[in-house]
Amino acid sequence: MESGFLEEGHLPELALLFFLRYSISNQNHLCCTREDQVMREDRPAYRITDLDIGERPRERLERLGANALSTAELLAILLRTGLEGENAVQMASRLLNDMGGLNGLQRASFEDLRQQHGLGTAKAAQIKAAIELGRRLAVSTNDERPLIQSPEAAADQVSYEMSGLAEEQLWVLVLDNKNRLIHVDRRYKGTANSSQVRVGELFEEAIRRKALSIILVHNHPSGDLTPSQEDLTLTRAVLEAGKLLDISLLDHLIVGGMRFLSLKKEKYMS
């Protein structure tokens, strides 16, 4: 349920934004498939330059900044050209609608993108590269061991990647004695079901690295952040095991879409 207890994650609004400069300056150097070449020969492409100059996304970005552009306009700058009867902004809007928005673009495989009408190999590669740059920026830090002092700081380290997962996964953030992140253990894929999770395995990396605390994180691909009874059962089991091992469970986060929930903040761990 999306109620007042939901925490807003600090995700980049659009991974594509971080690839714009590369895309604008290097469009003429990108290779095209034979299919792309035939399409251009057989019919005219509708380009961004066909729009009135005041409506062109690239000029608007230069004049107003990237934050002033819509998601479709940012994507259109990457696409550069449209199809007959459909300019780049219209194509971008169609793609976002057909793919389920930005999350859908992030989750889509390269082949899924390449098969979309009007894309082809070159445009699909640009989109995937932009998304990957956004992911790397989301987890980058000047400190090799980012300090985790809040649920928001923990979510910042994983939310961007986890929000794009189509299946449920359970990760363990391993922290040192100063609450700095030293490792992300991607422990379970396909389930976070308490009956299938071996609690002892969740502490393996912490024990090996002589860590003093961990944070559990798992995703709900549906976007519903309501903790299940199994989520709560697993949390209690890990809390008790941590007491025996002298390794504290600091929190358990649930990530869904663009938000996350802290079980500790919502008093599920008290």
TORSETOR-605519 format. One line per 10 residues: number of its first residue (from 1); for each residue x, y, z of N, C-alpha, C. Coordinates in nm, 3 decimals. Example, Ala and Ser with C-alpha at 12.3 -4.5 7.8 and 13.67 -1.06 7.14 Angstrom:
REM residues 2
1 = 1.319:-0.569:0.780:1.230:-0.450:0.780:1.320:-0.330:0.780  1.285:-0.225:0.708:1.367:-0.106:0.714:1.290:0.003:0.787
***
This chain:
REM residues 270
1 = 0.083:-0.118:0.000:0.000:0.000:0.000:0.087:0.124:0.000  0.056:0.218:-0.086:0.136:0.340:-0.092:0.076:0.444:0.000  0.113:0.436:0.128:0.060:0.528:0.227:0.171:0.617:0.278  0.144:0.689:0.389:0.237:0.789:0.437:0.369:0.732:0.484  0.378:0.598:0.510:0.501:0.546:0.563:0.603:0.517:0.453  0.572:0.542:0.326:0.666:0.514:0.218:0.777:0.616:0.217  0.900:0.566:0.201:1.016:0.655:0.192:1.048:0.681:0.047  1.074:0.805:0.011:1.111:0.838:-0.126:1.256:0.801:-0.150  1.285:0.721:-0.252:1.422:0.688:-0.288:1.485:0.801:-0.365  1.616:0.813:-0.357:1.686:0.920:-0.424:1.747:0.866:-0.553
11 = 1.664:0.836:-0.650:1.712:0.782:-0.776:1.731:0.895:-0.875  1.824:0.882:-0.972:1.831:0.980:-1.080:1.700:0.977:-1.156  1.643:1.090:-1.191:1.514:1.091:-1.259:1.523:1.019:-1.390  1.637:1.030:-1.457:1.646:0.969:-1.590:1.790:0.935:-1.620  1.817:0.804:-1.633:1.954:0.764:-1.663:1.999:0.818:-1.798  1.903:0.835:-1.890:1.938:0.880:-2.024:2.003:1.017:-2.023  1.969:1.098:-1.923:2.020:1.234:-1.918:2.172:1.236:-1.917  2.235:1.136:-1.853:2.379:1.137:-1.836:2.453:1.094:-1.963  2.377:1.058:-2.066:2.440:1.017:-2.191:2.417:1.120:-2.300  2.350:1.229:-2.269:2.311:1.323:-2.372:2.429:1.387:-2.442
21 = 2.529:1.431:-2.366:2.641:1.499:-2.429:2.712:1.407:-2.529  2.732:1.281:-2.488:2.794:1.186:-2.579:2.709:1.166:-2.703  2.580:1.151:-2.680:2.490:1.124:-2.793:2.490:1.238:-2.893  2.482:1.362:-2.843:2.472:1.478:-2.932:2.597:1.494:-3.016  2.713:1.472:-2.956:2.838:1.499:-3.025:2.887:1.383:-3.110  2.828:1.265:-3.092:2.882:1.149:-3.161:2.782:1.078:-3.251  2.669:1.138:-3.278:2.568:1.070:-3.359:2.622:1.030:-3.495  2.701:1.115:-3.558:2.746:1.086:-3.693:2.850:0.976:-3.699  2.899:0.933:-3.581:3.003:0.830:-3.580:2.947:0.693:-3.544  2.816:0.682:-3.515:2.758:0.555:-3.477:2.730:0.471:-3.601
31 = 2.761:0.342:-3.590:2.738:0.252:-3.703:2.591:0.215:-3.708  2.542:0.188:-3.824:2.403:0.147:-3.842:2.399:0.008:-3.902  2.288:-0.062:-3.875:2.269:-0.192:-3.936:2.223:-0.173:-4.080  2.230:-0.281:-4.157:2.182:-0.276:-4.295:2.034:-0.242:-4.297  1.961:-0.294:-4.196:1.818:-0.265:-4.189:1.794:-0.116:-4.171  1.876:-0.052:-4.085:1.862:0.092:-4.065:1.889:0.167:-4.194  1.993:0.124:-4.270:2.030:0.194:-4.392:1.919:0.183:-4.497  1.860:0.064:-4.508:1.753:0.044:-4.605:1.634:0.132:-4.569  1.604:0.142:-4.439:1.490:0.222:-4.396:1.511:0.367:-4.437  1.634:0.418:-4.422:1.659:0.558:-4.456:1.652:0.580:-4.607
41 = 1.693:0.477:-4.685:1.690:0.493:-4.829:1.549:0.489:-4.885  1.464:0.405:-4.822:1.330:0.383:-4.875:1.233:0.494:-4.841  1.253:0.562:-4.728:1.157:0.664:-4.691:1.227:0.769:-4.605  1.177:0.892:-4.605:1.242:0.998:-4.528:1.223:0.980:-4.379  1.326:1.015:-4.302:1.314:1.014:-4.157:1.272:1.152:-4.109  1.188:1.154:-4.011:1.143:1.281:-3.956:1.234:1.317:-3.839  1.311:1.423:-3.856:1.414:1.459:-3.761:1.366:1.566:-3.664  1.442:1.579:-3.554:1.413:1.684:-3.458:1.420:1.820:-3.525  1.509:1.834:-3.624:1.523:1.963:-3.692:1.401:2.000:-3.775  1.308:1.905:-3.795:1.183:1.937:-3.864:1.088:2.017:-3.775
51 = 1.114:2.015:-3.644:1.030:2.091:-3.551:1.069:2.238:-3.555  0.976:2.323:-3.514:1.010:2.465:-3.498:1.125:2.476:-3.401  1.214:2.572:-3.426:1.336:2.580:-3.347:1.309:2.594:-3.197  1.201:2.662:-3.163:1.168:2.680:-3.021:1.118:2.554:-2.955  1.081:2.452:-3.036:1.028:2.328:-2.982:1.128:2.214:-2.986  1.246:2.238:-3.041:1.344:2.130:-3.053:1.406:2.099:-2.917  1.404:1.972:-2.878:1.455:1.936:-2.745:1.599:1.978:-2.720  1.685:1.962:-2.820:1.826:1.995:-2.797:1.843:2.144:-2.771  1.773:2.226:-2.846:1.782:2.370:-2.824:1.719:2.411:-2.691  1.611:2.344:-2.656:1.548:2.372:-2.527:1.639:2.331:-2.411
61 = 1.708:2.220:-2.427:1.803:2.177:-2.324:1.915:2.279:-2.308  1.967:2.328:-2.420:2.075:2.425:-2.415:2.029:2.556:-2.349  1.905:2.594:-2.379:1.855:2.722:-2.330:1.803:2.714:-2.186  1.736:2.603:-2.152:1.666:2.594:-2.024:1.726:2.494:-1.926  1.812:2.406:-1.976:1.866:2.301:-1.891:1.788:2.172:-1.904  1.855:2.062:-1.875:1.794:1.930:-1.893:1.672:1.909:-1.805  1.670:1.968:-1.687:1.557:1.948:-1.596:1.426:2.004:-1.650  1.434:2.096:-1.745:1.314:2.157:-1.801:1.247:2.069:-1.907  1.316:1.968:-1.954:1.264:1.884:-2.060:1.182:1.768:-2.004  1.086:1.726:-2.081:1.009:1.608:-2.043:1.093:1.483:-2.069
71 = 1.048:1.372:-2.014:1.117:1.246:-2.036:1.122:1.212:-2.185  1.012:1.233:-2.255:1.008:1.204:-2.398:1.106:1.291:-2.475  1.120:1.417:-2.437:1.214:1.505:-2.506:1.358:1.462:-2.484  1.393:1.420:-2.361:1.528:1.372:-2.334:1.558:1.247:-2.416  1.462:1.157:-2.420:1.481:1.036:-2.499:1.491:1.068:-2.647  1.416:1.166:-2.693:1.418:1.205:-2.835:1.556:1.256:-2.877  1.628:1.320:-2.786:1.763:1.368:-2.819:1.854:1.250:-2.849  1.836:1.140:-2.778:1.913:1.020:-2.807:1.871:0.959:-2.940  1.741:0.953:-2.963:1.691:0.890:-3.086:1.729:0.971:-3.210  1.725:1.104:-3.200:1.763:1.199:-3.304:1.667:1.202:-3.422
81 = 1.633:1.087:-3.478:1.542:1.082:-3.592:1.421:0.996:-3.560  1.312:1.025:-3.627:1.193:0.946:-3.613:1.167:0.862:-3.736  1.039:0.840:-3.763:0.996:0.764:-3.881:0.906:0.851:-3.966  0.868:0.801:-4.079:0.775:0.875:-4.163:0.645:0.898:-4.087  0.610:1.024:-4.072:0.487:1.058:-4.001:0.499:1.059:-3.850  0.618:1.037:-3.799:0.638:1.032:-3.654:0.775:1.090:-3.622  0.780:1.210:-3.563:0.910:1.269:-3.532:0.969:1.202:-3.408  1.089:1.243:-3.373:1.162:1.176:-3.265:1.092:1.188:-3.130  1.029:1.303:-3.103:0.959:1.320:-2.977:0.837:1.228:-2.971  0.766:1.220:-3.082:0.650:1.130:-3.086:0.693:0.984:-3.072
91 = 0.804:0.947:-3.137:0.854:0.811:-3.123:0.893:0.782:-2.979  0.959:0.879:-2.915:0.999:0.861:-2.776:0.877:0.841:-2.687  0.773:0.919:-2.709:0.650:0.905:-2.630:0.588:0.767:-2.649  0.589:0.720:-2.774:0.534:0.587:-2.802:0.615:0.479:-2.731  0.747:0.490:-2.737:0.833:0.390:-2.672:0.809:0.386:-2.522  0.802:0.503:-2.461:0.779:0.509:-2.316:0.645:0.447:-2.280  0.545:0.471:-2.362:0.413:0.415:-2.337:0.413:0.264:-2.357  0.474:0.218:-2.466:0.474:0.075:-2.498:0.561:-0.006:-2.403  0.671:0.055:-2.354:0.765:-0.018:-2.270:0.735:-0.004:-2.121  0.636:0.074:-2.086:0.603:0.089:-1.945:0.687:0.193:-1.875
101 = 0.722:0.300:-1.946:0.797:0.410:-1.886:0.944:0.381:-1.869  1.010:0.460:-1.784:1.154:0.447:-1.765:1.192:0.313:-1.703  1.112:0.265:-1.609:1.141:0.134:-1.549:1.136:0.025:-1.655  1.042:0.036:-1.746:1.033:-0.063:-1.853:1.154:-0.060:-1.944  1.201:0.060:-1.977:1.323:0.072:-2.059:1.442:0.013:-1.986  1.449:0.036:-1.857:1.562:-0.017:-1.780:1.560:-0.169:-1.775  1.441:-0.225:-1.761:1.431:-0.371:-1.749:1.444:-0.442:-1.883  1.415:-0.375:-1.990:1.413:-0.440:-2.122:1.552:-0.489:-2.161  1.557:-0.603:-2.225:1.683:-0.654:-2.277:1.721:-0.577:-2.403  1.845:-0.593:-2.445:1.889:-0.526:-2.567:1.803:-0.570:-2.685
111 = 1.774:-0.698:-2.691:1.695:-0.750:-2.803:1.553:-0.695:-2.801  1.495:-0.682:-2.681:1.361:-0.626:-2.670:1.358:-0.484:-2.727  1.461:-0.404:-2.694:1.468:-0.268:-2.746:1.490:-0.268:-2.896  1.580:-0.350:-2.942:1.615:-0.351:-3.085:1.495:-0.385:-3.172  1.403:-0.465:-3.118:1.286:-0.507:-3.195:1.175:-0.403:-3.196  1.188:-0.299:-3.115:1.084:-0.195:-3.114:1.085:-0.120:-3.247  0.967:-0.091:-3.296:0.952:-0.028:-3.427:1.028:0.105:-3.431  1.123:0.115:-3.524:1.197:0.238:-3.543:1.330:0.246:-3.471  1.363:0.147:-3.388:1.488:0.155:-3.314:1.605:0.094:-3.391  1.613:-0.037:-3.395:1.729:-0.099:-3.457:1.846:-0.106:-3.359
121 = 1.960:-0.154:-3.408:2.074:-0.181:-3.322:2.137:-0.055:-3.264  2.159:0.047:-3.346:2.231:0.166:-3.300:2.154:0.240:-3.190  2.026:0.264:-3.211:1.947:0.337:-3.112:1.931:0.256:-2.983  1.913:0.124:-2.997:1.902:0.039:-2.879:2.031:0.044:-2.798  2.145:0.045:-2.867:2.273:0.052:-2.798:2.289:0.184:-2.723  2.245:0.294:-2.783:2.254:0.423:-2.717:2.170:0.426:-2.589  2.050:0.372:-2.595:1.963:0.371:-2.479:2.022:0.286:-2.367  2.070:0.165:-2.401:2.128:0.078:-2.299:2.254:0.139:-2.239  2.335:0.205:-2.321:2.455:0.271:-2.270:2.419:0.383:-2.173  2.316:0.460:-2.207:2.273:0.570:-2.121:2.223:0.517:-1.987
131 = 2.147:0.410:-1.991:2.095:0.352:-1.868:2.209:0.300:-1.780  2.308:0.237:-1.841:2.421:0.186:-1.765:2.502:0.299:-1.702  2.519:0.409:-1.776:2.589:0.524:-1.719:2.512:0.578:-1.598  2.380:0.582:-1.609:2.299:0.627:-1.496:2.315:0.536:-1.376  2.318:0.404:-1.401:2.336:0.308:-1.290:2.471:0.330:-1.223  2.576:0.349:-1.303:2.709:0.367:-1.245:2.718:0.497:-1.167  2.652:0.600:-1.216:2.651:0.727:-1.144:2.578:0.712:-1.011  2.469:0.635:-1.012:2.388:0.620:-0.891:2.467:0.556:-0.778  2.561:0.468:-0.812:2.636:0.397:-0.707:2.776:0.453:-0.689  2.814:0.553:-0.768:2.949:0.606:-0.758:2.962:0.695:-0.635
141 = 3.080:0.704:-0.584:3.107:0.788:-0.467:3.254:0.820:-0.465  3.288:0.934:-0.408:3.428:0.970:-0.393:3.498:0.883:-0.290  3.418:0.824:-0.202:3.471:0.735:-0.100:3.449:0.592:-0.143  3.553:0.511:-0.141:3.539:0.371:-0.180:3.447:0.296:-0.085  3.431:0.348:0.037:3.344:0.286:0.134:3.241:0.390:0.182  3.131:0.404:0.109:3.032:0.507:0.147:2.975:0.484:0.286  2.953:0.593:0.356:2.901:0.588:0.492:2.749:0.568:0.488  2.701:0.472:0.565:2.559:0.441:0.571:2.507:0.477:0.709  2.442:0.594:0.719:2.393:0.641:0.847:2.241:0.654:0.852  2.174:0.613:0.746:2.028:0.627:0.741:1.972:0.529:0.639
151 = 1.841:0.500:0.647:1.779:0.416:0.544:1.795:0.475:0.404  1.789:0.609:0.395:1.804:0.675:0.265:1.942:0.648:0.206  2.046:0.654:0.290:2.182:0.631:0.242:2.199:0.486:0.194  2.136:0.393:0.264:2.143:0.253:0.222:2.069:0.232:0.090  1.950:0.291:0.081:1.871:0.278:-0.041:1.941:0.339:-0.161  2.014:0.448:-0.139:2.086:0.513:-0.249:2.185:0.418:-0.316  2.237:0.324:-0.241:2.339:0.233:-0.293:2.281:0.122:-0.380  2.152:0.095:-0.366:2.097:-0.023:-0.435:1.968:0.004:-0.513  1.899:0.114:-0.483:1.764:0.131:-0.537:1.762:0.140:-0.688  1.858:0.211:-0.747:1.855:0.228:-0.892:1.862:0.092:-0.962
161 = 1.954:0.008:-0.919:1.968:-0.124:-0.982:1.851:-0.214:-0.948  1.809:-0.213:-0.823:1.701:-0.303:-0.782:1.568:-0.266:-0.845  1.544:-0.138:-0.869:1.416:-0.097:-0.926:1.398:-0.150:-1.068  1.506:-0.191:-1.131:1.497:-0.243:-1.267:1.491:-0.394:-1.276  1.486:-0.462:-1.161:1.484:-0.608:-1.161:1.343:-0.661:-1.183  1.331:-0.761:-1.269:1.201:-0.821:-1.297:1.167:-0.934:-1.202  1.267:-0.985:-1.129:1.243:-1.093:-1.035:1.286:-1.049:-0.895  1.232:-1.115:-0.797:1.264:-1.079:-0.659:1.405:-1.125:-0.624  1.479:-1.041:-0.555:1.613:-1.073:-0.511:1.634:-1.025:-0.369  1.725:-1.093:-0.298:1.759:-1.057:-0.161:1.908:-1.031:-0.154
171 = 1.944:-0.910:-0.113:2.084:-0.869:-0.102:2.118:-0.840:0.044  2.247:-0.850:0.074:2.296:-0.817:0.208:2.404:-0.709:0.194  2.381:-0.594:0.259:2.483:-0.489:0.264:2.570:-0.516:0.387  2.699:-0.529:0.365:2.793:-0.561:0.473:2.866:-0.433:0.513  2.863:-0.399:0.643:2.919:-0.273:0.692:3.032:-0.298:0.790  3.129:-0.206:0.791:3.238:-0.218:0.888:3.199:-0.153:1.020  3.295:-0.141:1.112:3.263:-0.090:1.245:3.232:0.060:1.248  3.251:0.129:1.134:3.216:0.270:1.124:3.093:0.291:1.034  3.022:0.182:1.009:2.902:0.184:0.925:2.932:0.224:0.781  3.049:0.189:0.733:3.084:0.211:0.592:3.056:0.083:0.515
181 = 3.001:0.099:0.396:2.968:-0.017:0.313:3.095:-0.078:0.257  3.116:-0.207:0.283:3.236:-0.274:0.233:3.203:-0.382:0.130  3.075:-0.422:0.122:3.041:-0.527:0.026:2.890:-0.536:0.009  2.847:-0.567:-0.113:2.706:-0.597:-0.140:2.699:-0.743:-0.183  2.637:-0.824:-0.103:2.625:-0.968:-0.129:2.489:-0.994:-0.194  2.490:-1.021:-0.324:2.366:-1.051:-0.397:2.336:-1.199:-0.376  2.269:-1.226:-0.268:2.264:-1.362:-0.216:2.159:-1.450:-0.283  2.036:-1.403:-0.297:1.928:-1.486:-0.350:1.863:-1.419:-0.470  1.838:-1.499:-0.572:1.765:-1.452:-0.690:1.641:-1.537:-0.709  1.533:-1.469:-0.744:1.410:-1.542:-0.773:1.318:-1.557:-0.655
191 = 1.371:-1.531:-0.533:1.286:-1.543:-0.415:1.353:-1.475:-0.296  1.270:-1.426:-0.206:1.318:-1.385:-0.074:1.229:-1.453:0.030  1.173:-1.567:-0.010:1.082:-1.644:0.074:1.158:-1.696:0.196  1.104:-1.667:0.314:1.174:-1.705:0.436:1.193:-1.856:0.448  1.104:-1.933:0.389:1.116:-2.079:0.397:1.228:-2.132:0.309  1.273:-2.054:0.213:1.379:-2.098:0.121:1.513:-2.031:0.150  1.514:-1.932:0.237:1.637:-1.862:0.270:1.705:-1.929:0.389  1.832:-1.959:0.376:1.911:-2.012:0.487:1.970:-1.893:0.562  1.923:-1.870:0.681:1.962:-1.751:0.756:2.112:-1.744:0.775  2.175:-1.856:0.801:2.320:-1.857:0.821:2.397:-1.804:0.702
201 = 2.346:-1.831:0.582:2.414:-1.786:0.461:2.417:-1.634:0.449  2.320:-1.568:0.510:2.314:-1.423:0.502:2.428:-1.355:0.577  2.492:-1.431:0.666:2.602:-1.376:0.746:2.739:-1.417:0.693  2.743:-1.496:0.587:2.872:-1.551:0.542:2.973:-1.443:0.509  2.933:-1.344:0.430:3.027:-1.239:0.390:3.065:-1.151:0.509  2.971:-1.127:0.598:3.000:-1.047:0.716:3.104:-1.117:0.804  3.089:-1.247:0.821:3.185:-1.324:0.900:3.321:-1.325:0.832  3.320:-1.348:0.702:3.447:-1.356:0.629:3.521:-1.223:0.632  3.449:-1.113:0.631:3.510:-0.980:0.628:3.520:-0.917:0.768  3.486:-0.997:0.870:3.493:-0.950:1.009:3.410:-0.822:1.029
211 = 3.294:-0.820:0.967:3.204:-0.705:0.978:3.121:-0.715:1.106  3.070:-0.601:1.150:2.992:-0.596:1.273:2.844:-0.576:1.250  2.805:-0.544:1.126:2.662:-0.521:1.102:2.627:-0.544:0.956  2.500:-0.569:0.932:2.449:-0.590:0.797:2.314:-0.519:0.782  2.274:-0.499:0.657:2.141:-0.449:0.624:2.085:-0.541:0.516  1.965:-0.591:0.535:1.899:-0.671:0.432:1.824:-0.578:0.338  1.826:-0.613:0.210:1.748:-0.539:0.111:1.688:-0.640:0.015  1.558:-0.629:-0.008:1.500:-0.709:-0.116:1.396:-0.625:-0.189  1.362:-0.667:-0.309:1.272:-0.589:-0.394:1.137:-0.658:-0.409  1.036:-0.577:-0.432:0.904:-0.624:-0.471:0.880:-0.573:-0.613
221 = 0.898:-0.657:-0.715:0.881:-0.610:-0.853:0.744:-0.551:-0.882  0.645:-0.589:-0.803:0.509:-0.535:-0.823:0.502:-0.387:-0.788  0.599:-0.339:-0.708:0.596:-0.201:-0.664:0.523:-0.181:-0.531  0.453:-0.283:-0.483:0.382:-0.275:-0.354:0.484:-0.298:-0.242  0.503:-0.198:-0.157:0.604:-0.206:-0.052:0.553:-0.268:0.077  0.430:-0.310:0.082:0.377:-0.370:0.204:0.454:-0.496:0.240  0.513:-0.503:0.359:0.589:-0.623:0.397:0.495:-0.742:0.418  0.535:-0.855:0.365:0.457:-0.976:0.383:0.490:-1.039:0.518  0.410:-1.135:0.559:0.439:-1.205:0.683:0.572:-1.278:0.674  0.604:-1.327:0.555:0.732:-1.394:0.536:0.848:-1.296:0.549
231 = 0.829:-1.173:0.501:0.933:-1.070:0.518:0.960:-1.047:0.666  0.855:-1.039:0.746:0.869:-1.013:0.888:0.930:-1.133:0.961  0.890:-1.253:0.919:0.945:-1.374:0.980:1.095:-1.384:0.955  1.136:-1.356:0.831:1.277:-1.359:0.798:1.354:-1.254:0.878  1.298:-1.136:0.890:1.365:-1.029:0.965:1.388:-1.069:1.110  1.287:-1.128:1.174:1.301:-1.170:1.313:1.406:-1.280:1.327  1.409:-1.373:1.231:1.507:-1.481:1.236:1.649:-1.428:1.222  1.669:-1.331:1.134:1.802:-1.274:1.114:1.843:-1.192:1.236  1.749:-1.121:1.297:1.779:-1.046:1.419:1.830:-1.139:1.529  1.761:-1.251:1.548:1.800:-1.345:1.654:1.934:-1.409:1.623
241 = 1.955:-1.448:1.497:2.083:-1.509:1.460:2.198:-1.410:1.477  2.173:-1.284:1.445:2.275:-1.181:1.459:2.319:-1.162:1.603  2.226:-1.177:1.697:2.261:-1.165:1.838:2.358:-1.274:1.880  2.338:-1.396:1.828:2.427:-1.506:1.860:2.564:-1.487:1.798  2.568:-1.426:1.679:2.694:-1.408:1.607:2.762:-1.275:1.639  2.696:-1.192:1.717:2.745:-1.058:1.748:2.761:-0.974:1.622  2.664:-0.991:1.530:2.658:-0.911:1.408:2.517:-0.851:1.402  2.508:-0.721:1.406:2.378:-0.655:1.416:2.309:-0.642:1.282  2.179:-0.669:1.281:2.096:-0.636:1.165:2.043:-0.495:1.187  2.093:-0.400:1.111:2.057:-0.260:1.131:1.922:-0.224:1.072
251 = 1.885:-0.290:0.962:1.759:-0.255:0.895:1.730:-0.361:0.790  1.608:-0.359:0.744:1.565:-0.441:0.631:1.482:-0.351:0.541  1.532:-0.327:0.420:1.465:-0.239:0.326:1.391:-0.319:0.221  1.274:-0.269:0.182:1.200:-0.325:0.068:1.197:-0.218:-0.040  1.243:-0.253:-0.159:1.249:-0.160:-0.271:1.142:-0.198:-0.372  1.068:-0.098:-0.420:0.966:-0.123:-0.521:0.947:-0.001:-0.607  0.976:-0.014:-0.735:0.964:0.102:-0.824:1.059:0.211:-0.782  1.007:0.331:-0.762:1.089:0.446:-0.728:1.089:0.476:-0.578  1.041:0.381:-0.495:1.032:0.404:-0.352:1.093:0.289:-0.274  1.107:0.310:-0.144:1.151:0.202:-0.058:1.087:0.217:0.079
261 = 1.088:0.108:0.153:1.033:0.106:0.289:1.139:0.053:0.384  1.158:0.122:0.496:1.250:0.078:0.602:1.169:0.010:0.711  1.193:-0.121:0.733:1.121:-0.192:0.836:1.156:-0.140:0.975  1.280:-0.095:0.992:1.318:-0.041:1.122:1.246:0.091:1.149  1.242:0.178:1.052:1.179:0.308:1.069:1.029:0.295:1.095  0.970:0.191:1.038:0.827:0.169:1.056:0.795:0.078:1.175  0.897:0.054:1.260:0.878:-0.015:1.388:0.849:-0.165:1.373  0.882:-0.223:1.257:0.863:-0.366:1.243:0.974:-0.446:1.309  1.082:-0.379:1.348:1.197:-0.450:1.404:1.211:-0.426:1.555  1.118:-0.359:1.615:1.129:-0.329:1.758:1.073:-0.444:1.842
***
